[in-house]
Amino acid sequence: MGKLFVALSVGVLGGIAAVAQSGAKTLYNAPSSLQNVGIHDWLQARDGTRFTERMPVASTGPFTLHIRSNRSGFLGVWTTSDGAMLTPVYEGYAGHLIEASSVYVVPAEFRLSRSESDGRVVVLFARSQTEQVRDAEAARRKLDGRQPFIVTEFDDVIGPGLGTYVVNRVGSQPGVVLPLTR
């Protein structure tokens, strides 16, 4: 049986600590809130088996990275090892247009990174193309500034909900740095 782990970020707004919040999966699936902008990602083996980077099967690689968002917007995916952008540009600008609830499969095969020097994969999602960035370092800087508002939940229970949920509770960009390399 899988385990469910919730990592909550707590920020200070105007000197008052942020109140308790729901898990990222609940926020991601909330039907009416435009504030909860989120992504859901998982890894998938060639035989179709789905898993997260925390599960033992992930060490076997190679696998593909699947990303779904709960809103329409622009997705950017980069590697830190060589700086490659793994999503196509949209009309000459950074960020690949994806529709809400559609699944984007990153066109590369991955394995787990053993250390930061192996590289990472940086994912950044934005509702507006003007919020997107052109490289992994800029994406990491944006994510660092958003930490108080980002909620992450790992669902390792085998089934359609399996994966990592990352939600920005104030409508700004959600994103994640994954321990993956090509």
Secondary structure by P-SEA (a helix, b strand, c coil): cbbbbbbbbbbbcccccccccccaaaaaacccccccccccccccccccccccccccccccccbbbbbbbccbbbbbbbbcccccccccccccccbbbbcccbbbbcccccccccccccbbbbbbbbcccccccccaaaaaaaaaaacccbbbbbbcccccccbbbbbcccccbbbbbccccc
